[in-house]
Amino acid sequence: MEKTNTVREPVGKQTACDLLSAECDLSNATFHLNEWVLKRTTGDVPRDVAIAVMLIRRAWDTVALVSSKCWRRHRRDEDEAEAISRFHSLLEARRRVSAAAVSLAESIRVDGKDLVLRFGIDRAAAREALEEPPVRKLLTEVAREAFGRSLRVVLKTGTCGVA
């Protein structure tokens, strides 16, 4: 059973599409305003048009920055999901009983330097089975191999952060 990161920020595909659409609109508006400015050869450029161009360029930079941040966040979430999948595969290859207990977790996520496995109150027995020292050591080793860095494995029960 493949687990993915279930705790996500509310930035979805629609937000990314909206940002890309806004980039296109701003690009077109900038092009048309610049063309209008270039065609006016006599007199000063109206102050409002100059300000509009400046604001559109600033908005363009902002949207590009937000779009870039959203893309990096999306990429990070995908990488984390792949690492969690590797964690399950490696654990199943080493010890099926522990892998079965981990598969009962409601959520698996990386929180800083911790790999947090959250179990529902009705799955407390699975959590307790994973608390044995040799199993904890195995979980830590597999997490290091799957994520490419050392992570402390934290087992939690319930939904309110009660350990």
C-alpha positions as protocol buffer text, in pm:
chain_id: "A"
residue {
  index: 1
  type: MET
  ca { x: 0 y: 0 z: 0 }
}
residue {
  index: 2
  type: GLU
  ca { x: 150 y: 331 z: -106 }
}
residue {
  index: 3
  type: LYS
  ca { x: 139 y: 614 z: 146 }
}
residue {
  index: 4
  type: THR
  ca { x: 171 y: 978 z: 51 }
}
residue {
  index: 5
  type: ASN
  ca { x: 209 y: 1297 z: 244 }
}
residue {
  index: 6
  type: THR
  ca { x: -139 y: 1366 z: 380 }
}
residue {
  index: 7
  type: VAL
  ca { x: -57 y: 1701 z: 539 }
}
residue {
  index: 8
  type: ARG
  ca { x: -32 y: 1955 z: 256 }
}
residue {
  index: 9
  type: GLU
  ca { x: -56 y: 2327 z: 224 }
}
residue {
  index: 10
  type: PRO
  ca { x: -366 y: 2447 z: 37 }
}
residue {
  index: 11
  type: VAL
  ca { x: -182 y: 2512 z: -290 }
}
residue {
  index: 12
  type: GLY
  ca { x: -336 y: 2293 z: -555 }
}
residue {
  index: 13
  type: LYS
  ca { x: -328 y: 2247 z: -929 }
}
residue {
  index: 14
  type: GLN
  ca { x: -596 y: 2513 z: -977 }
}
residue {
  index: 15
  type: THR
  ca { x: -382 y: 2774 z: -801 }
}
residue {
  index: 16
  type: ALA
  ca { x: -89 y: 2687 z: -1025 }
}
residue {
  index: 17
  type: CYS
  ca { x: -313 y: 2713 z: -1334 }
}
residue {
  index: 18
  type: ASP
  ca { x: -449 y: 3048 z: -1215 }
}
residue {
  index: 19
  type: LEU
  ca { x: -98 y: 3179 z: -1166 }
}
residue {
  index: 20
  type: LEU
  ca { x: 8 y: 3067 z: -1513 }
}
residue {
  index: 21
  type: SER
  ca { x: -303 y: 3229 z: -1662 }
}
residue {
  index: 22
  type: ALA
  ca { x: -225 y: 3551 z: -1474 }
}
residue {
  index: 23
  type: GLU
  ca { x: 129 y: 3541 z: -1612 }
}
residue {
  index: 24
  type: CYS
  ca { x: -9 y: 3518 z: -1968 }
}
residue {
  index: 25
  type: ASP
  ca { x: -253 y: 3804 z: -1908 }
}
residue {
  index: 26
  type: LEU
  ca { x: 15 y: 4024 z: -1758 }
}
residue {
  index: 27
  type: SER
  ca { x: 252 y: 3942 z: -2042 }
}
residue {
  index: 28
  type: ASN
  ca { x: -10 y: 4040 z: -2301 }
}
residue {
  index: 29
  type: ALA
  ca { x: -101 y: 4358 z: -2116 }
}
residue {
  index: 30
  type: THR
  ca { x: 264 y: 4456 z: -2090 }
}
residue {
  index: 31
  type: PHE
  ca { x: 315 y: 4393 z: -2462 }
}
residue {
  index: 32
  type: HIS
  ca { x: 13 y: 4606 z: -2563 }
}
residue {
  index: 33
  type: LEU
  ca { x: 99 y: 4892 z: -2330 }
}
residue {
  index: 34
  type: ASN
  ca { x: 457 y: 4895 z: -2451 }
}
residue {
  index: 35
  type: GLU
  ca { x: 339 y: 4900 z: -2813 }
}
residue {
  index: 36
  type: TRP
  ca { x: 108 y: 5194 z: -2737 }
}
residue {
  index: 37
  type: VAL
  ca { x: 393 y: 5376 z: -2565 }
}
residue {
  index: 38
  type: LEU
  ca { x: 631 y: 5314 z: -2857 }
}
residue {
  index: 39
  type: LYS
  ca { x: 378 y: 5437 z: -3116 }
}
residue {
  index: 40
  type: ARG
  ca { x: 334 y: 5770 z: -2937 }
}
residue {
  index: 41
  type: THR
  ca { x: 619 y: 5971 z: -3079 }
}
residue {
  index: 42
  type: THR
  ca { x: 486 y: 6315 z: -2998 }
}
residue {
  index: 43
  type: GLY
  ca { x: 451 y: 6466 z: -2656 }
}
residue {
  index: 44
  type: ASP
  ca { x: 509 y: 6309 z: -2317 }
}
residue {
  index: 45
  type: VAL
  ca { x: 379 y: 5966 z: -2231 }
}
residue {
  index: 46
  type: PRO
  ca { x: 77 y: 6011 z: -2004 }
}
residue {
  index: 47
  type: ARG
  ca { x: 174 y: 5960 z: -1643 }
}
residue {
  index: 48
  type: ASP
  ca { x: -103 y: 5701 z: -1590 }
}
residue {
  index: 49
  type: VAL
  ca { x: 31 y: 5483 z: -1870 }
}
residue {
  index: 50
  type: ALA
  ca { x: 385 y: 5499 z: -1733 }
}
residue {
  index: 51
  type: ILE
  ca { x: 259 y: 5403 z: -1387 }
}
residue {
  index: 52
  type: ALA
  ca { x: 49 y: 5122 z: -1535 }
}
residue {
  index: 53
  type: VAL
  ca { x: 352 y: 4982 z: -1712 }
}
residue {
  index: 54
  type: MET
  ca { x: 555 y: 4997 z: -1391 }
}
residue {
  index: 55
  type: LEU
  ca { x: 278 y: 4829 z: -1189 }
}
residue {
  index: 56
  type: ILE
  ca { x: 224 y: 4559 z: -1448 }
}
residue {
  index: 57
  type: ARG
  ca { x: 596 y: 4485 z: -1452 }
}
residue {
  index: 58
  type: ARG
  ca { x: 599 y: 4466 z: -1073 }
}
residue {
  index: 59
  type: ALA
  ca { x: 296 y: 4235 z: -1076 }
}
residue {
  index: 60
  type: TRP
  ca { x: 467 y: 4022 z: -1340 }
}
residue {
  index: 61
  type: ASP
  ca { x: 772 y: 3984 z: -1115 }
}
residue {
  index: 62
  type: THR
  ca { x: 551 y: 3897 z: -817 }
}
residue {
  index: 63
  type: VAL
  ca { x: 348 y: 3639 z: -1006 }
}
residue {
  index: 64
  type: ALA
  ca { x: 665 y: 3485 z: -1146 }
}
residue {
  index: 65
  type: LEU
  ca { x: 810 y: 3460 z: -795 }
}
residue {
  index: 66
  type: VAL
  ca { x: 491 y: 3306 z: -649 }
}
residue {
  index: 67
  type: SER
  ca { x: 469 y: 3065 z: -940 }
}
residue {
  index: 68
  type: SER
  ca { x: 828 y: 2959 z: -883 }
}
residue {
  index: 69
  type: LYS
  ca { x: 766 y: 2905 z: -510 }
}
residue {
  index: 70
  type: CYS
  ca { x: 452 y: 2699 z: -584 }
}
residue {
  index: 71
  type: TRP
  ca { x: 645 y: 2485 z: -830 }
}
residue {
  index: 72
  type: ARG
  ca { x: 926 y: 2424 z: -579 }
}
residue {
  index: 73
  type: ARG
  ca { x: 671 y: 2334 z: -308 }
}
residue {
  index: 74
  type: HIS
  ca { x: 493 y: 2097 z: -546 }
}
residue {
  index: 75
  type: ARG
  ca { x: 827 y: 1936 z: -643 }
}
residue {
  index: 76
  type: ARG
  ca { x: 924 y: 1898 z: -275 }
}
residue {
  index: 77
  type: ASP
  ca { x: 590 y: 1726 z: -200 }
}
residue {
  index: 78
  type: GLU
  ca { x: 643 y: 1487 z: -492 }
}
residue {
  index: 79
  type: ASP
  ca { x: 996 y: 1407 z: -373 }
}
residue {
  index: 80
  type: GLU
  ca { x: 867 y: 1341 z: -21 }
}
residue {
  index: 81
  type: ALA
  ca { x: 592 y: 1113 z: -154 }
}
residue {
  index: 82
  type: GLU
  ca { x: 851 y: 917 z: -355 }
}
residue {
  index: 83
  type: ALA
  ca { x: 1074 y: 884 z: -47 }
}
residue {
  index: 84
  type: ILE
  ca { x: 779 y: 760 z: 162 }
}
residue {
  index: 85
  type: SER
  ca { x: 704 y: 504 z: -107 }
}
residue {
  index: 86
  type: ARG
  ca { x: 1072 y: 394 z: -103 }
}
residue {
  index: 87
  type: PHE
  ca { x: 1051 y: 372 z: 277 }
}
residue {
  index: 88
  type: HIS
  ca { x: 760 y: 126 z: 248 }
}
residue {
  index: 89
  type: SER
  ca { x: 932 y: -79 z: -23 }
}
residue {
  index: 90
  type: LEU
  ca { x: 1261 y: -105 z: 164 }
}
residue {
  index: 91
  type: LEU
  ca { x: 1089 y: -190 z: 491 }
}
residue {
  index: 92
  type: GLU
  ca { x: 880 y: -461 z: 326 }
}
residue {
  index: 93
  type: ALA
  ca { x: 1194 y: -609 z: 171 }
}
residue {
  index: 94
  type: ARG
  ca { x: 1361 y: -627 z: 513 }
}
residue {
  index: 95
  type: ARG
  ca { x: 1075 y: -713 z: 748 }
}
residue {
  index: 96
  type: ARG
  ca { x: 718 y: -774 z: 634 }
}
residue {
  index: 97
  type: VAL
  ca { x: 563 y: -770 z: 981 }
}
residue {
  index: 98
  type: SER
  ca { x: 699 y: -422 z: 1054 }
}
residue {
  index: 99
  type: ALA
  ca { x: 596 y: -304 z: 708 }
}
residue {
  index: 100
  type: ALA
  ca { x: 243 y: -428 z: 774 }
}
residue {
  index: 101
  type: ALA
  ca { x: 233 y: -236 z: 1103 }
}
residue {
  index: 102
  type: VAL
  ca { x: 362 y: 81 z: 933 }
}
residue {
  index: 103
  type: SER
  ca { x: 98 y: 45 z: 659 }
}
residue {
  index: 104
  type: LEU
  ca { x: -168 y: 86 z: 930 }
}
residue {
  index: 105
  type: ALA
  ca { x: -53 y: 443 z: 999 }
}
residue {
  index: 106
  type: GLU
  ca { x: -312 y: 713 z: 918 }
}
residue {
  index: 107
  type: SER
  ca { x: -40 y: 946 z: 793 }
}
residue {
  index: 108
  type: ILE
  ca { x: 332 y: 948 z: 734 }
}
residue {
  index: 109
  type: ARG
  ca { x: 506 y: 1281 z: 690 }
}
residue {
  index: 110
  type: VAL
  ca { x: 840 y: 1448 z: 734 }
}
residue {
  index: 111
  type: ASP
  ca { x: 840 y: 1726 z: 991 }
}
residue {
  index: 112
  type: GLY
  ca { x: 1185 y: 1884 z: 999 }
}
residue {
  index: 113
  type: LYS
  ca { x: 1425 y: 1612 z: 1116 }
}
residue {
  index: 114
  type: ASP
  ca { x: 1145 y: 1375 z: 1218 }
}
residue {
  index: 115
  type: LEU
  ca { x: 960 y: 1108 z: 1024 }
}
residue {
  index: 116
  type: VAL
  ca { x: 619 y: 1117 z: 1193 }
}
residue {
  index: 117
  type: LEU
  ca { x: 396 y: 810 z: 1176 }
}
residue {
  index: 118
  type: ARG
  ca { x: 52 y: 890 z: 1315 }
}
residue {
  index: 119
  type: PHE
  ca { x: -177 y: 604 z: 1413 }
}
residue {
  index: 120
  type: GLY
  ca { x: -546 y: 624 z: 1491 }
}
residue {
  index: 121
  type: ILE
  ca { x: -652 y: 541 z: 1843 }
}
residue {
  index: 122
  type: ASP
  ca { x: -786 y: 209 z: 1713 }
}
residue {
  index: 123
  type: ARG
  ca { x: -438 y: 121 z: 1579 }
}
residue {
  index: 124
  type: ALA
  ca { x: -247 y: 170 z: 1904 }
}
residue {
  index: 125
  type: ALA
  ca { x: -138 y: -196 z: 1902 }
}
residue {
  index: 126
  type: ALA
  ca { x: 42 y: -144 z: 1570 }
}
residue {
  index: 127
  type: ARG
  ca { x: 221 y: 157 z: 1716 }
}
residue {
  index: 128
  type: GLU
  ca { x: 321 y: -41 z: 2025 }
}
residue {
  index: 129
  type: ALA
  ca { x: 463 y: -320 z: 1805 }
}
residue {
  index: 130
  type: LEU
  ca { x: 688 y: -63 z: 1636 }
}
residue {
  index: 131
  type: GLU
  ca { x: 821 y: 70 z: 1969 }
}
residue {
  index: 132
  type: GLU
  ca { x: 1042 y: -235 z: 2033 }
}
residue {
  index: 133
  type: PRO
  ca { x: 1412 y: -126 z: 2027 }
}
residue {
  index: 134
  type: PRO
  ca { x: 1519 y: -357 z: 1739 }
}
residue {
  index: 135
  type: VAL
  ca { x: 1222 y: -243 z: 1530 }
}
residue {
  index: 136
  type: ARG
  ca { x: 1288 y: 125 z: 1606 }
}
residue {
  index: 137
  type: LYS
  ca { x: 1649 y: 75 z: 1496 }
}
residue {
  index: 138
  type: LEU
  ca { x: 1530 y: -89 z: 1173 }
}
residue {
  index: 139
  type: LEU
  ca { x: 1283 y: 196 z: 1106 }
}
residue {
  index: 140
  type: THR
  ca { x: 1559 y: 454 z: 1157 }
}
residue {
  index: 141
  type: GLU
  ca { x: 1798 y: 271 z: 922 }
}
residue {
  index: 142
  type: VAL
  ca { x: 1534 y: 230 z: 651 }
}
residue {
  index: 143
  type: ALA
  ca { x: 1427 y: 595 z: 685 }
}
residue {
  index: 144
  type: ARG
  ca { x: 1790 y: 707 z: 641 }
}
residue {
  index: 145
  type: GLU
  ca { x: 1822 y: 492 z: 328 }
}
residue {
  index: 146
  type: ALA
  ca { x: 1487 y: 602 z: 180 }
}
residue {
  index: 147
  type: PHE
  ca { x: 1519 y: 976 z: 249 }
}
residue {
  index: 148
  type: GLY
  ca { x: 1895 y: 1007 z: 207 }
}
residue {
  index: 149
  type: ARG
  ca { x: 1939 y: 1172 z: 545 }
}
residue {
  index: 150
  type: SER
  ca { x: 1912 y: 1083 z: 909 }
}
residue {
  index: 151
  type: LEU
  ca { x: 1557 y: 1113 z: 1046 }
}
residue {
  index: 152
  type: ARG
  ca { x: 1427 y: 1042 z: 1393 }
}
residue {
  index: 153
  type: VAL
  ca { x: 1119 y: 817 z: 1375 }
}
residue {
  index: 154
  type: VAL
  ca { x: 833 y: 953 z: 1587 }
}
residue {
  index: 155
  type: LEU
  ca { x: 529 y: 735 z: 1655 }
}
residue {
  index: 156
  type: LYS
  ca { x: 210 y: 912 z: 1756 }
}
residue {
  index: 157
  type: THR
  ca { x: -138 y: 795 z: 1844 }
}
residue {
  index: 158
  type: GLY
  ca { x: -457 y: 997 z: 1803 }
}
residue {
  index: 159
  type: THR
  ca { x: -533 y: 1314 z: 1613 }
}
residue {
  index: 160
  type: CYS
  ca { x: -447 y: 1582 z: 1868 }
}
residue {
  index: 161
  type: GLY
  ca { x: -74 y: 1522 z: 1881 }
}
residue {
  index: 162
  type: VAL
  ca { x: -97 y: 1301 z: 2189 }
}
residue {
  index: 163
  type: ALA
  ca { x: 202 y: 1066 z: 2186 }
}
